[in-house]
Amino acid sequence: MQRLPRGKLSRVAVIGAGVSGLQCADVLTRAGAHVTIFEARNRIGGRVHQVENGGHLVDTGSNWIHGTVGNPIMTLAEKTRTAVMEPVERSVIFDTEGKAKSEADSGTLSEEFWATILQAFKYSDENSSSIDSKTSLFDWLKSRWSEKYPGKLNQVHDLLEESRTWGQFVGSPVTRQSLKYFWLEEGLDGENVFVASTYRKILEEIARPALAKAEVNLNTEVNHIAYRTSNDDTPVRVYTSDGASHSFDEVVVTCPLGWLKQHAQTVFSPALPDRLTKAIDNIGYGALEKLYITFPSAFWLKNNDTESYPCFTHFHTPAYHPDPASKHSETWNQSVVALSHLPGSSAQPTLLFYMHGDCGAYLTNKTSKLEPHSEAYDTLLKEFAEPFYSRLPHYSSEHPSCKPTSFYITTWQTDPHAGYGSYSTFRTGLEEGDKDIETMRNSGGLGDGGRGLWLAGEHTAPFVALGTTTGAYWSGEGVAKRIAKHHALAVDEEELGMTEPDTVELGTSSVLKQKPAEKSMNGAAE
């Protein structure tokens, strides 16, 4: 294929070697720019990362691909032969007293919850301008179910308890989920699929072009950026923790939203425009943690038959949990995935707990002071988790198969490079959520490249992909194409492949030319 003429060569710094930064670097190097990546960690990938637990590789960050239609991450999964697990609707729910509901009753409860969630998306989309910003999704669900099931207090109670599992999607309690901007949580069409063989090969494929063509500096933290004060050719200066300074034509900051919240007032000079600072402050930042517990075998299955017990278990607020922190009832519920159900060689005798809010903070604060896999570390996590997994079928505290062999918990809430959390979310009190996202996406007030500073990351993604790996990927691609255009560098769209969806104007999800996606009944967030 004959390439289009190239413009002048541009020197670009990309801050952060996560999915957004790597994709940004790929597009820019293809266009002929010289790209330097600065990464504070000793590795690439950012919040896409794997560790070994109990002899098995597990994801510490993203577990899911959100929406399979038109999703470049799904395309990469297919290209790299990454195994995924199609969503399954079977689940078991344990009530607040620790008693398991039948699969039929669990299914009915889950179906009602998700049907109402889809109604909430529609209601939020159609009425966003008139909804009080203080109204939460929980408020709306409570009103809806109380009206639909008058006098059936137990049924409403169970539904509201099930609604607390929404916290595992957004890393924040359902009582703080904005109804006004709930439509921003909608995603791409298609199913949510679990990445069974981990994101390792997908990350390697995303990183390969950037690592081959860009200059990559690991263990190099950026502590100051001096961008242009006017639309001229003055270089942007980047100062790093090793005392060095560097000059660039453009700088792309792909650091997490939580990092921006921590450093927006101190890292940049001149100070960021007020509207951009306000947008960074306004959008919420979630806190999702994962706890992996591996056993000698999957004791919850009968004869290792995956049909004998469902893949997903939900524990409602546990009145039976001995820990005093369980008083934080908003976040002490648990959603658990049995990785014994993963396809083929990906299957492992491991339970994956998703937790958020006070529950996750309680555990990460305690375990961050302990050596992973030490006796104190394992004992703490066992004491937390045993009241839950001991309720699964065939459990016996004396049987060897029921004694965990390995524990691992993520600690994003204590990680400064992650911004002490996970990803963007939309909380009650938010007044201009769509405009806030657009402001960050367009580096509000900095002009279209005139100041040399750009923002990327999942918090600047197209609305249909906010808070996801796909969103990070698209955001890096999108800002790279804008920089290339600014410098008259040609980007071969056909060579690039899957590109970000068009964002036509501010407003509701309908302007993105995407249909609302029906989320998998059991697809927890990233």
Long-range contacts (C-beta under 8 A, 24 or more apart in sequence): 1-492, 1-494, 1-495, 3-490, 3-492, 4-490, 4-492, 5-490, 6-31, 6-32, 6-489, 6-490, 7-32, 7-487, 7-488, 7-489, 7-490, 8-487, 8-488, 8-489, 9-33, 9-34, 10-34, 10-249, 10-250, 10-483, 10-487, 10-489, 11-36, 11-247, 11-248, 11-249, 11-250, 12-36, 12-248, 12-249, 12-250, 12-251, 12-252, 12-483, 13-37, 13-38, 13-236, 13-238, 13-246, 13-248, 13-250, 13-251, 13-252, 14-38, 14-214, 14-251, 14-252, 14-254, 15-222, 15-225, 15-238, 15-251, 15-252, 15-253, 15-254, 15-255, 16-40, 16-46, 16-253, 16-254, 16-255, 16-457, 17-41, 17-43, 17-44, 17-45, 17-46, 17-207, 17-210, 17-216, 17-218, 18-44, 18-45, 18-46, 18-47, 18-48, 18-254, 18-457, 18-472, 19-45, 19-46, 19-48, 19-203, 19-206, 19-469, 19-472, 19-473, 19-476, 20-46, 20-254, 20-456, 20-457, 20-458, 20-472, 20-473, 20-475, 20-476, 21-46, 21-210, 21-252, 21-254, 21-456, 21-476, 22-206, 22-207, 22-210, 22-476, 23-206, 23-210, 23-472, 23-473, 23-476, 23-477, 23-480, 24-252, 24-254, 24-456, 24-476, 24-477, 24-479, 24-480, 25-209, 25-210, 25-213, 25-214, 25-476, 25-480, 26-206, 26-209, 26-210, 26-213, 26-480, 27-476, 27-477, 27-480, 27-481, 27-484, 27-491, 27-496, 28-480, 28-483, 28-484, 28-489, 29-209, 29-210, 29-213, 29-214, 30-209, 30-491, 30-492, 30-495, 30-496, 31-480, 31-484, 31-489, 31-490, 31-491, 32-489, 32-490, 33-483, 33-484, 33-487, 33-489, 34-215, 35-210, 35-213, 35-214, 35-215, 36-214, 36-215, 36-217, 36-246, 36-248, 37-210, 37-214, 37-215, 37-216, 37-217, 38-217, 38-220, 38-221, 38-222, 38-238, 38-240, 39-216, 39-217, 39-218, 39-219, 39-220, 40-219, 40-220, 40-221, 40-222, 40-241, 40-417, 41-218, 41-219, 41-417, 42-218, 42-219, 43-218, 44-203, 44-207, 44-211, 44-216, 44-218, 45-203, 45-207, 46-256, 46-417, 46-418, 46-472, 47-256, 47-412, 47-418, 47-422, 47-423, 47-526, 48-199, 48-202, 48-203, 48-469, 50-198, 50-199, 50-200, 51-408, 53-292, 53-294, 53-350, 53-406, 53-407, 53-408, 54-292, 54-294, 54-348, 54-350, 54-405, 54-406, 55-294, 55-406, 56-294, 56-339, 56-348, 56-350, 57-198, 57-200, 58-198, 58-292, 58-350, 58-352, 58-408, 59-195, 59-198, 59-199, 59-290, 60-290, 60-410, 61-199, 61-410, 61-412, 61-422, 61-526, 62-195, 62-199, 62-468, 62-469, 62-526, 63-194, 63-195, 63-290, 63-352, 63-524, 63-526, 64-192, 64-193, 64-194, 64-195, 64-523, 64-524, 64-525, 64-526, 65-192, 65-193, 65-195, 65-469, 65-470, 66-187, 66-188, 66-192, 66-465, 66-468, 66-469, 66-470, 66-517, 66-519, 66-523, 66-525, 66-526, 67-187, 67-188, 67-189, 67-190, 67-191, 67-192, 67-464, 67-470, 67-517, 68-188, 68-189, 68-190, 68-191, 68-193, 69-188, 69-189, 69-190, 70-188, 70-189, 70-190, 70-498, 70-501, 71-188, 71-190, 71-470, 71-498, 72-470, 72-473, 72-474, 72-497, 72-498, 73-202, 73-469, 73-470, 73-473, 74-190, 74-193, 75-497, 75-498, 76-202, 76-205, 76-206, 77-195, 77-202, 79-205, 80-201, 80-202, 80-204, 80-205, 81-201, 82-195, 82-196, 82-197, 82-198, 82-199, 82-201, 82-202, 83-195, 83-196, 83-197, 83-342, 83-343, 83-344, 83-346, 84-193, 84-194, 84-195, 84-196, 85-193, 85-194, 85-196, 85-311, 85-341, 85-342, 85-343, 85-346, 86-191, 86-193, 87-191, 87-192, 87-193, 87-194, 87-520, 87-521, 87-522, 87-523, 88-310, 88-311, 88-312, 88-341, 88-522, 89-521, 89-522, 90-310, 90-311, 90-312, 91-310, 91-311, 91-312, 91-313, 91-314, 91-521, 91-522, 92-309, 92-310, 92-312, 92-313, 92-314, 93-158, 93-162, 93-313, 93-314, 93-315, 93-316, 94-313, 94-314, 94-315, 94-316, 94-388, 94-391, 95-158, 95-161, 95-316, 96-161, 96-316, 96-317, 96-318, 96-319, 97-319, 97-320, 98-315, 98-318, 98-319, 98-320, 98-387, 98-391, 100-391, 103-310, 106-314, 109-158, 109-159, 109-162, 110-162, 110-314, 110-521, 110-522, 111-521, 112-159, 113-159, 113-162, 113-163, 113-165, 114-518, 114-519, 114-521, 116-141, 116-144, 116-145, 116-159, 117-166, 117-519, 118-516, 118-518, 119-144, 120-179, 120-182, 121-182, 121-183, 121-185, 121-186, 121-516, 122-516, 123-179, 124-179, 124-180, 124-181, 124-182, 124-183, 125-183, 125-186, 125-508, 125-509, 125-510, 125-516, 126-508, 128-180, 128-181, 128-183, 128-508, 131-179, 131-180, 132-180, 133-178, 133-180, 133-428, 133-429, 133-430, 133-431, 134-428, 134-429, 135-178, 135-179, 135-180, 135-428, 136-174, 136-175, 136-176, 136-177, 136-178, 136-179, 136-428, 137-163, 137-166, 137-174, 137-177, 137-178, 137-179, 137-182, 138-163, 138-173, 138-174, 138-175, 138-177, 139-175, 139-179, 140-179, 141-174, 158-316, 161-316, 161-317, 161-333, 162-314, 162-316, 164-316, 164-317, 164-330, 164-331, 164-333, 165-314, 165-333, 165-335, 167-330, 167-331, 167-333, 167-356, 167-357, 168-288, 168-335, 168-354, 168-355, 168-356, 168-524, 168-525, 169-519, 169-523, 169-524, 169-525, 170-286, 170-288, 170-356, 170-425, 170-426, 170-467, 170-525, 171-286, 171-287, 171-288, 171-356, 171-357, 171-421, 171-422, 171-423, 171-425, 171-525, 172-284, 172-286, 172-287, 172-356, 172-357, 172-425, 172-427, 173-330, 173-331, 173-356, 173-357, 174-330, 175-330, 175-428, 176-284, 176-427, 176-428, 177-425, 177-426, 177-427, 177-428, 178-426, 178-427, 178-428, 178-429, 178-430, 178-433, 179-428, 180-430, 180-433, 181-426, 181-430, 181-433, 181-434, 182-426, 183-508, 183-509, 184-426, 184-433, 184-434, 184-437, 184-463, 184-466, 184-509, 185-426, 185-466, 185-467, 186-463, 186-464, 186-509, 186-516, 186-517, 187-464, 187-465, 187-468, 187-517, 187-519, 188-464, 188-465, 188-470, 188-514, 188-517, 189-514, 189-515, 189-517, 190-517, 191-520, 191-523, 192-519, 192-520, 192-523, 193-520, 193-523, 194-337, 194-342, 194-523, 196-342, 196-343, 196-344, 196-346, 197-345, 197-346, 199-469, 206-473, 222-267, 223-267, 224-267, 224-268, 224-269, 225-251, 225-253, 225-267, 225-268, 225-269, 225-453, 226-268, 226-269, 227-251, 227-268, 227-269, 227-270, 227-446, 227-451, 227-452, 227-453, 228-450, 228-451, 228-452, 228-453, 229-270, 229-451, 230-450, 230-451, 231-447, 231-450, 231-451, 234-452, 235-452, 236-452, 236-453, 248-452, 249-452, 249-487, 250-449, 250-452, 250-453, 250-454, 250-483, 250-486, 250-487, 251-452, 251-453, 251-454, 252-454, 252-455, 252-456, 252-476, 252-479, 252-480, 252-483, 253-453, 253-454, 253-455, 253-456, 254-455, 254-456, 254-457, 254-472, 254-475, 254-476, 255-419, 255-457, 256-285, 256-417, 256-418, 256-419, 256-421, 256-423, 256-457, 256-459, 257-283, 257-285, 257-419, 257-423, 257-424, 257-457, 257-458, 257-459, 258-285, 258-418, 258-419, 258-420, 258-421, 259-416, 259-417, 259-418, 259-419, 260-419, 260-455, 260-459, 261-285, 261-419, 262-416, 262-419, 262-420, 268-453, 272-445, 272-446, 273-444, 273-445, 273-446, 274-445, 275-439, 275-444, 275-445, 276-439, 276-440, 276-443, 276-444, 276-445, 276-446, 278-436, 278-439, 279-435, 279-436, 279-437, 279-439, 279-440, 279-444, 280-440, 282-430, 282-431, 282-432, 282-433, 282-436, 283-424, 283-425, 283-426, 283-430, 283-433, 283-436, 283-437, 283-440, 283-459, 284-424, 284-425, 284-426, 284-427, 284-430, 285-419, 285-420, 285-421, 285-422, 285-423, 285-424, 285-425, 286-356, 286-421, 286-422, 286-423, 286-424, 286-425, 286-467, 286-525, 287-356, 287-357, 287-360, 287-361, 287-412, 287-413, 287-420, 287-421, 287-422, 288-354, 288-355, 288-356, 288-360, 288-412, 288-422, 288-423, 288-525, 288-526, 289-354, 289-355, 289-356, 289-360, 289-363, 289-364, 289-409, 289-410, 289-411, 289-412, 289-413, 290-352, 290-353, 290-354, 290-355, 290-409, 290-410, 291-352, 291-353, 291-355, 291-363, 291-381, 291-384, 291-385, 291-407, 291-408, 291-409, 291-410, 292-350, 292-351, 292-352, 292-353, 292-406, 292-407, 292-408, 292-409, 293-350, 293-351, 293-353, 293-381, 293-385, 293-389, 293-404, 293-406, 293-407, 294-348, 294-349, 294-350, 294-404, 294-405, 294-406, 294-407, 295-349, 295-350, 295-351, 295-401, 295-402, 295-403, 295-404, 295-405, 296-349, 296-400, 296-401, 296-403, 296-405, 297-349, 297-401, 298-338, 298-340, 298-349, 299-349, 299-392, 299-394, 299-395, 299-399, 299-401, 299-402, 300-338, 300-340, 300-389, 300-392, 300-393, 300-394, 300-395, 301-338, 301-340, 302-393, 302-394, 304-340, 306-340, 306-341, 308-393, 309-338, 309-392, 309-393, 310-338, 311-337, 311-338, 311-341, 311-522, 312-336, 312-337, 312-338, 312-522, 313-338, 313-392, 315-388, 315-391, 318-387, 318-388, 320-387, 321-387, 321-388, 322-387, 323-362, 323-383, 323-384, 325-358, 325-359, 325-362, 328-357, 328-358, 328-359, 328-362, 330-357, 330-358, 331-355, 331-356, 331-357, 331-358, 331-359, 331-360, 332-358, 332-359, 334-388, 335-522, 335-524, 336-388, 336-389, 337-522, 337-524, 351-385, 351-389, 353-385, 353-388, 354-524, 360-413, 361-413, 363-409, 364-409, 364-410, 364-411, 364-412, 364-413, 364-414, 365-413, 365-414, 367-409, 367-411, 368-411, 368-414, 372-408, 373-406, 373-407, 373-408, 377-407, 378-404, 378-407, 381-407, 381-409, 382-407, 422-526, 423-458, 423-459, 423-467, 423-468, 423-525, 423-526, 424-458, 424-459, 424-466, 424-467, 425-467, 434-463, 434-506, 434-507, 434-508, 435-506, 437-463, 437-466, 438-503, 438-506, 441-475, 441-478, 441-503, 448-482, 448-486, 449-482, 449-483, 449-486, 449-487, 454-479, 454-482, 454-483, 455-479, 462-500, 462-501, 462-503, 462-512, 463-503, 463-509, 463-512, 464-501, 464-509, 464-512, 464-514, 464-517, 467-525, 467-526, 468-526, 469-526, 474-500, 474-501, 475-500
